[in-house]
Amino acid sequence: MNKKKLSHSNLNSSITSVLAALLCIVIGMAVGFLVLLAINPAHAWGDGFVRILKGGFHDAPYGVGKELANAAPLIMTGLSVAFAFKTGLFNIGAAGQYTLGAYGALYCAIMLKMPWYVCLIVATILGGIWGAIPGFFKAYFNINEVITSIMFNWIGLYLVNELIYQNGTGPMYDVRNTRTLNLGKSAELSKALIPDFGLNKMFQTNSTTIAIFLAAAVAILIWVILNKTTFGYELKAVGLNKSAARYAGINEKKNIILSMAIAGALAGFGAGLYYLSNVSQWNPLNSTSLPTMGFNGISVALLASSNPIGTIFSAIFISHISVGGSFLSTKYYPTEISDLISGIIIYLCAFSMLFRGKIHSMLFKNADKTNVNAEPAPAKTETKKEGK
């Protein structure tokens, strides 16, 4: 009976979480439409809101392929932030970990001519190392991980730029094109590209690979680790209460470092998926700001309520409206409208607990009362003593 009640409660909680996220999306889209009306009311619907709603489907199949290519690293950075959230940490350093992962993937691809899966492994390791450093300071010196993560974001960015550029003489830097080598144009580097298995032909792109499936598989794996393993239980226990976890015999310092290392590894893996799919190139002259993928991961995690499976869908949604915003005619609207809508949705996610409470009280209050009345406690039976 208790198991049935628990599963019923979990189902209700999942439903309310999904409905709360949808409510945030609807309100955010409505506010975005009002902004479009304020800027240019004559074109607000057809040339503005409809294009954002269609997303990549406005220019299918190319736009859909672009959505999937951008969603893969978003899933991973969203997982990076969500994993840390689940273990009681705030990994705002996903951008720096993503940057180190990008360097690891590009170095192995361009300099060492390694196959794509080796490049992905190195990207994951470098991201994990960069994430473990704030975890170490948190575990042994109780320094807030937000502070150290922000510092290591910028350290990682300029370190990578210097390693690649080296005053224009760096071996990874193509001086003629003032950018890193294009993996897709070099036959000897082609094995570093993640295979597409016909997806490029289907979507008429050159950057739609199996990266989206790899990211989804990792999200499922993280869900299993957090919810079905002892290791995941220990990580969440440390996040909930370090003192109680220590009393239960859990090494809280080790688990804090491991949590941040895994979060960093996920971000680094996402960078590998992005650059080894040839979606873009790293240009140290232009890359003087932190990669937006790292910060967009916070949006993905919040919208998914830190659920690893939910990050798949929230990342695809964020990618959908971002690509839709890129199709807005600059004659009428700035393309940053989609970022504005994303920001409003994420701001509303801060009130998701309030939304979930209201939705739960509306939908399940009567149902909960019915369940209580339908399952009365068993009556006590008295046994008569014999022989009296």
N, C-alpha and C positions, 0 to 999 in steps of 0.2 A: 504494500500500500504506500509506504514511504517513497519507494522508487518511482511509483506512478505519479505521486504528488510532485516529486523533484523534477521529473521529465516534463510534466505539465507546466511547472513554473519556468523551466528553462525555455520551453517553446514560447510561452507568453512573453518572456523577456526578449527573445530573439525577434518576435513579431513587432513589439513596441520599439525596439532599436531600429529596425528597418523602416517602420512608419515615421519615426522621428527624423531619420536621415532624409527620407523623401519629403517631409514637411520643410526641412531646411532648404532642400533643392528648389522646391516650388516657390518658397518665399524669395529666395535669391534670384531665381529667374524672373519673377514678377518685378522685383526692384530693378533688375537689369533692363527690363522692357521700359520701365518708367524713365530710366536714364536715357535710353535711345529716343524716347518721345521728347525728352527735354532738349536733346541735341539737335535732332532733325525729325520732327513728327511726320513729315511727308513720306519718309522712307523707313520709318521705324519698324514696320512689320515685314514687308517683303524683302527689303535689302538689308535688314538688320536682324531682327529677332528670329526669323525663319532660318536664316543662314546659320545662326548659332545653334538653333535646335537641330538642324540637319547635321551639323558637324562635318565629318568627312564624307558623308553621303551626298553633300552638295556637289562634290567633284569625284563621285565614285567611278571606278574602283580605286583610283589613285589616293583619294582622301582617306579612304578606309584603311588602306595599307599604311599611310602616314600615321594614322591614329594608333594602329597596333604597334608600329615601331617606337612611337613615343611612350606608349603605355607600359612597355616592358621595363624600362629603367624606373618608371614611376612606381610600379608595383614593388620593386626592390627597395627603393628609398622609403616608400610607405611602410614596408615591412620592417625596415631598419628602425624607424621611429616607433612603430607599433610594438615591436619586440621589447624595446627599452621601456616603453610605457607599461607594458605588462609586468615588467620586473621592477617597477618603482623608480625608473630613471628617465630623464628627459634628454634624449640624444639630439641636441641641436647641431651636432657636428657632422651630420650626414653629408653635408656639402664637401667638407675637407676629406672625409673618408672616400667619397665618390671621386674626388680629384686624384687621390693616391691610387685608387683602383684604375682610373683612366691611364695614368702614367704606366702602371704595371702592364696593362693590356697592350698599350702602344709600344712600349719598349720591347716586350717579347715578340710582338708582331713584326716590327720594323727592323730591330737590331739583331734579334736572335732567330728570326724566321721560323718561329714556333707555330704549331697548329693551334687552332682557335680554342680548343678545350684546355690546353696548357696555359694559354694567355688568360683565360677566364679564371683558372686556379690561382695564378700569380696575382691577378687583380683582386681576387677575394682575400688572399693572404695579406697584401699590403693594406687593404681597407681595414682588415681585422686588427692589424698591428696599430694602425693610426687610431682606431677606436679603443683599443686596450689601454692606451696611455692615459686618457682622462679617467678611465675606470680604475687604473692603478692609483691615481691621486685621490680619487673618491674613496677607495677602499682603505688606504693606509694613512691618508692625511685628512680625510673628511672634507676635501675641497670640492665645492659644488661643481658637478659635471657640466653644468651650463657654461660656467666661466671658462673652464679649460677647453671645452669643445669649441667655443667661439674663437678662442685664441689659436687653437690648432687648425681651424678652418683657414685662416689667413696664412699661417705658417706653411701649411700644405700647399696652398695655391701658389705662392711665390717660390716655394722650393721646386715645385714641378715646372713652373715657367722657366726658372733658371736652368734646370737640368735639361730641358728640351732646347731652349734658345741658345744659351751660352754665347751671347753677343753675335748671334747670327751664324756661328760656326758649328753649332751642335750637330752631331751626326744624324739625329732624328729630324732635323729641321730642313725643309726644302726651301733654300734661299730664293730660288727662281720664282716659286709660287707664293712666297712669304707665308707658308703654312706647313703643317706636318704633311707627310706623304699621304697621298690618297691610296688607301688599301685596295680599292676596287680597280685602279688603273695599272697596277703592277702585277704581272703574272707570278712573280716569285713571292708576293705577299698574299696572293689569293687564298692560300690555305689557312690564313689567319682569319678569314671572314667566316662568320657563323653560317652554316648551310641554310638555304632557303627552301629546298625541296619543292620548287615550283611556285612558291608564294610570290616571288617577284614578278613572275609572268602573269599570275592571276590578278595581282593588284597593280600591275604596270608601274612598278617602282624598282629601285635598286637597293632598297634598305629594309625590306620586309622579310625577316628571317624567322627561324623557329624560336627566336628569343622570347616571344610572348608566351610560348608553351613552357619554356624553361622557367620563366618567372612564375607562372601559375603553379608549376610543379613544386618549386621552392616554397611558395606560400602554403600549399597543402602540407608540405613536410614540416614547416614551422608550426602549423596548427596542431599536428600530431605530437610534436615535441612538447609543446606547451600544455596540452590537455591530456595526453595519454602516456606520459613518461614520468618517472621519478625525478629525472633531471629537470624537467619543466616545472614540476611541483616545487622543487627546491628553489628554483629561480624566482617563482612567483611568491613563495613564502618569504624570501629575503626582501623582496620588494614591498610586501605588506607590513612586515615588522622584523627588522634586523635582530632585535633583542630576543624576540620569541624564537626566531629561526636558530639563533646561536644556542639558546637553551635546549632546543630540540636536537642539537648535535650537527647542525648544518654550518659549513664553513662560509660565513657571509662574505668575507673578503674575496675568496676565490670566485664565488658566484657573481659578485659585482663586476669583477674584471672580465669574467667570461661573458656576462651579459653585454657589456659594452663592446667586447671583441666580436661577438656574434653580430651585434648591430652594425658595427663597422664593416664586417665581412659582407653583409648583405648589401650595403651601399656600394662597396667596391665591386661586387658581382654585377650590380646594376650598371655601373660605368662600363664594365667590360661588355655587357650586352649591347649597350648603346654604341660604343665606338667600333666594336668588332662587327656590328651590323652595317657599318659605313653610313650611319644616319647623318653624322657630322664629323668635323675634324677639330682637333685641338690646336688653336692658334695662340701661342703665348703672347703675341703682340696685342691681340684683342681680348684675350681671356684674363682681364684684370679685375673682373668681378667674380664672385663665387657662383658656381653652377646653380641655376635655378632648380634643377632636379632635386637637389638636396633639401631645399626649403619647401618645394612642392610636396615632398614626401610627408611633411608635417600636415599639410592639407589632406592628403590621402588617408593618413592614419586617423585624424580627427573625424573625418567623414565616415570612416569604417568603424568607429568606436574601438579602434585598436584590435579589431578582429582580423586575423591573418587572411581568412577567406574573403572577408569583406573588402580588403585592400585591392583585390583583383578588380572588383566591380567599381569601387570608387576611383581607382587609377584610370580605368577605361573611361569613366564619366568625365574626369578632369581633362583627360586627353581629348575627349570628344568635343567639349566646349572650347578648348584651346585651339584645336584645329578649325572649328567652326568660326572662331574669332579671326583666324588668319585669312579667312575667305571674305571678310567684310570689305566692302569697297572703301578705300581710304578717301575717296571723294566725299563720302558722307560721314564716316565714323572712324575713330582711331581703333586699331586692332586690339588695344589694351582693354577694350570693353569686356572681353572674356575673362581677363585677369580680375577685373572689378567684380564680375559675377562670382568668380571663384572665391574671392576674398570675402564677399558678403556671406556666401554659404558657409565658409569656414568660421566666420565670426558667429553665425547662428549656431554652429555646432557647439560653441561654448555653452549654449543654453539647452543642449540636447538632454541633459538630465531632467530639466524642467519639462521639456516636451514629452519625454518618456513617461514621467510621472502622470502628466495630464492624460496622455493617450491610454495608459494602463488603467487609470481610474474610470475612463469613459467606456473602455471595451471589456474589461475583465473584472470589474468590481462585483457585478451581479453574478458572474460565472463563479467567482471565488466563493461567494456566499452559498451558491447552489451546491458546490462541491463539498463544502463543510457540512451542510444539512444532509447531503446524500450519503455521507459516510459517518454515521454515528458511532460512538465508541461502543465496543461490545459490552453487553450487560454482564455483571458479575454473577456467578452462580455459586450457591452455597451447597456444600456437600454435607450430608447428614452422617453423623458418626454412628456406626453400628455397635451394637452390644449394650446400648443404654435403654 
